[in-house]
Amino acid sequence: MKHIVRIGATLLVTGAAVGYILYKIDIGKTAGILGDASVPWVLASAALTLVTVPPMAWRWQRLLAARGVHERLSWLTRAYFVSYAVGQVLPTSVGGDASRIFETARRNPGMGTPVTGSVLLERALGGAVTLVLAGAGFLLAIGRYSIGAYLWPEGIFVVGTIFAGIVFFSRSVRRRLGFALPWARRLRLETPARAVYDGIHGYREHVGTLAVVVVVTTGMQLLRILAIYSSGRAVGIHLSVLPYIVLGPLLFLVMLVPFTVNGIGVREAFFVDFLGKLHVDPDKAFACGFLFFVMTIVLALPGLAVILRENVFGRRPALTGERSG
């Protein structure tokens, strides 16, 4: 029953987003804009998107090493690309994260808790950084752009992030979480819930590692924002980088929530609504969002090649391999 409700809700959200898009844009005009897109700007967007993956894999490697899991950077980069491919058919980033957890835990028997914690903490820190960048963008945009309506969703994410940080890292709160155990047992969630909590709480003693991860994450988020800016320039949107500093982080936060499979519809509707408030033509706004979707496909192609090589052509790597710190 829950599965049916979840599918129904996903279809409802997707239908609403697609309906909003069709109401706002002219399909023929949008197709013409995409057909005339600037190739150099499209290539710049693709390059800025792809170049972020190895640093993100290195960031993940640091988090794993802090908990005693040592993996080669090349393998972690491969796992990242595979996760992007998996994310094309599962809800947004959730499917990709599950893929990374599954593959890495399988290569490191008995280390499921720290592996899970590393991926979830990486995602949480990424969300926190996007909030900071969005806040900075809002401050810079005051008096220049009418985007105040987006303060509410950002505020909700800020409150949620602070609450989650307290729950996962506070020792005093940890001692008070016992009341939830009977409910977790009743729902058969005690084991996974404990693994998630312990996996993240264990990083409390690794402040230096967390600081490095935050710095790298900030740099990668800025590169991704420049990739979106390049997509906008490709379709003739001549805004400064500033509004994208607000748009990008909010988009990344929206994409964390599994509204639809791979964010279809929701992503493009967000572009149309946000850029529309900046007086950007809906057709160009949709085209920019579509190019951002194309960049997610570009990210998935190396992972798809890996999946085909290992599962279709039978050239799977060994379950365990050479490790490096």
TANOR-V350979 format. One record per residue. PSI is psi in degrees with one decimal (* if undefined). OMEGA is omega in radians with two decimals (NA if undefined). Layout:
# TANOR-V350979
psi: {PSI:PSI}
omega: {OMEGA:OMEGA}
This chain:
# TANOR-V350979
psi: {-45.9:-37.0:-41.7:-41.9:-42.2:-43.1:-42.6:-42.0:-40.1:-44.9:-36.5:-46.0:-43.4:-44.9:-40.7:-42.5:-45.2:-40.5:-41.1:-42.4:-47.2:-30.5:-32.0:-28.0:162.8:112.3:-42.1:-44.0:-41.3:-41.4:-38.5:-39.6:-44.2:-37.5:-27.7:11.0:143.0:117.1:-44.0:-39.9:-35.8:-43.9:-37.4:-41.3:-42.9:-43.1:-43.5:-29.9:-47.7:-34.0:-14.6:-17.5:-50.4:-42.6:-35.3:-36.7:-39.4:-39.2:-44.6:-37.8:-40.4:-42.3:-41.3:-44.8:-34.4:-22.9:16.9:14.8:116.8:117.0:151.0:142.2:-37.5:-40.9:-39.6:-35.6:-43.2:-44.4:-36.0:-46.8:-40.6:-39.2:-34.9:-36.8:-43.8:-36.9:-13.5:-20.9:-3.2:162.0:114.3:-134.8:-13.8:-46.0:-39.3:-41.6:-42.8:-38.8:-46.0:-41.7:-47.1:-49.9:-42.7:-38.8:-34.6:-34.6:-17.8:76.1:137.4:-1.2:26.1:-38.7:-52.7:-32.6:-47.8:-44.5:-38.2:-42.9:-44.3:-38.9:-39.6:-43.6:-41.8:-43.0:-36.8:-41.0:-40.4:-42.0:-40.5:-35.9:-42.6:-44.3:-41.1:-40.6:-42.7:-40.6:-41.4:-43.3:-40.9:-25.6:-11.1:126.4:-9.9:-41.4:145.4:85.3:23.4:-25.5:-23.2:-0.4:-34.2:-52.6:-35.8:-40.6:-39.7:-43.4:-38.3:-48.8:-44.2:-40.3:-44.1:-43.4:-45.9:-39.9:-42.0:-45.4:-43.5:-23.6:-13.6:126.4:-37.3:-38.5:-37.1:-40.6:-19.7:2.7:-3.1:-28.3:-23.8:-14.5:-47.0:-38.1:-40.9:-40.4:-41.3:-36.3:2.4:39.5:4.3:-47.9:-52.3:-36.4:-41.5:-38.7:-43.0:-47.9:-50.8:-35.1:-37.9:-42.7:-29.6:-17.6:-0.2:-32.7:7.0:57.8:-40.7:-43.6:-42.7:-37.8:-43.2:-43.2:-40.9:-42.4:-46.9:-42.0:-41.3:-44.9:-42.9:-36.4:-39.3:-38.9:-39.0:-35.7:-41.0:-31.8:-41.2:-41.0:-42.5:-37.8:-39.7:-44.7:-34.1:-31.7:16.0:20.5:116.0:58.1:160.3:175.1:-25.6:-53.6:-26.1:-24.7:-25.8:-46.5:-47.9:-57.3:-41.1:-38.6:-43.8:-37.7:-43.1:-39.5:-14.7:-25.1:124.2:67.1:-46.7:170.2:119.7:22.1:16.7:130.8:-52.6:-43.1:-49.8:-37.9:-36.1:-44.0:-46.2:-44.1:-48.3:-53.2:-26.8:-33.5:-16.0:16.9:29.5:135.8:132.2:-36.0:-40.5:-37.5:-44.0:-41.0:-39.9:-44.9:-37.3:-41.3:-35.0:-39.6:-41.3:-37.4:-33.3:-32.4:-41.9:-42.5:-32.1:-22.1:-45.8:-38.8:-38.2:-39.9:-39.6:-45.3:-44.1:-41.8:-41.3:-30.3:-27.9:-42.6:2.6:26.7:62.1:141.4:164.8:151.8:-39.3:156.1:-166.9:135.9:150.0:153.3:*}
omega: {3.13:-3.14:-3.14:3.13:-3.14:3.11:3.13:3.13:3.12:3.13:3.14:3.13:3.12:3.14:3.14:-3.13:-3.14:3.11:3.11:3.14:-3.12:3.11:-3.01:-2.97:3.00:-3.02:-3.14:3.13:3.13:3.12:3.11:3.12:3.14:3.13:-3.13:-3.09:-3.14:-3.11:3.13:3.13:3.08:3.12:3.10:3.11:3.13:-3.13:3.13:3.12:-3.08:-3.04:-3.13:-2.99:3.13:3.08:3.10:3.07:3.10:3.07:3.12:3.11:3.11:3.14:3.11:-3.10:3.14:3.14:3.02:3.10:-3.04:-3.12:3.10:3.13:-3.13:3.14:-3.14:3.07:3.08:-3.14:3.10:3.14:3.10:-3.14:3.09:3.09:3.12:-3.12:3.11:-3.09:3.08:-3.06:3.03:-3.04:-3.08:-3.13:3.12:3.11:3.12:3.12:-3.13:3.13:-3.09:-3.08:-3.08:3.10:3.12:3.11:-3.09:-3.10:3.12:-3.09:-3.10:-3.11:3.12:3.10:3.11:-3.14:-3.11:-3.12:-3.11:3.11:3.08:3.13:-3.12:3.12:3.07:3.10:3.13:3.13:3.13:3.10:3.12:3.14:3.11:3.11:3.10:3.12:3.11:-3.14:3.14:-3.07:-3.11:3.14:-3.12:-3.06:3.13:-3.10:-3.10:-3.12:-3.10:3.08:-3.11:3.12:3.11:3.12:3.11:3.12:3.13:-3.14:3.14:-3.14:3.11:3.14:-3.14:3.12:3.12:-3.11:-3.03:-3.03:-3.12:3.11:-3.12:3.10:3.13:-3.13:-3.09:-3.10:-3.11:-3.11:-3.07:-3.07:3.13:3.12:3.13:3.12:-3.12:3.14:-3.12:-3.12:-3.03:-3.08:3.12:3.14:3.12:3.13:3.13:-3.09:-3.11:-3.13:3.14:-3.11:-3.12:3.14:3.13:-3.08:-3.08:-3.07:-3.13:3.11:3.14:3.13:3.11:-3.14:3.14:3.14:-3.14:-3.14:3.13:3.11:-3.13:3.11:3.12:3.09:3.12:3.08:3.09:3.09:3.10:3.09:3.12:3.08:3.11:3.11:-3.12:-3.10:3.01:3.06:-3.04:3.02:3.03:3.12:-3.02:-3.13:3.10:3.08:3.03:-3.10:-3.04:-3.13:3.13:3.09:-3.14:3.12:3.12:-3.10:3.07:-3.09:-3.05:3.10:-3.08:3.07:3.14:3.08:-3.08:3.12:-3.11:-3.13:-3.10:3.10:3.11:3.12:-3.10:-3.10:-3.08:-3.11:3.08:3.09:3.10:3.07:3.04:3.12:-3.10:-3.13:3.10:3.13:3.11:3.14:3.10:3.10:3.12:3.10:3.06:3.06:3.11:3.12:3.07:3.06:3.10:3.10:-3.07:-3.04:3.09:3.12:3.09:3.10:3.12:-3.13:3.13:-3.11:-3.03:-3.03:3.14:-3.11:2.98:-3.13:3.14:3.07:3.09:-3.12:3.08:-3.09:3.14:3.14:3.02:-3.10:NA}
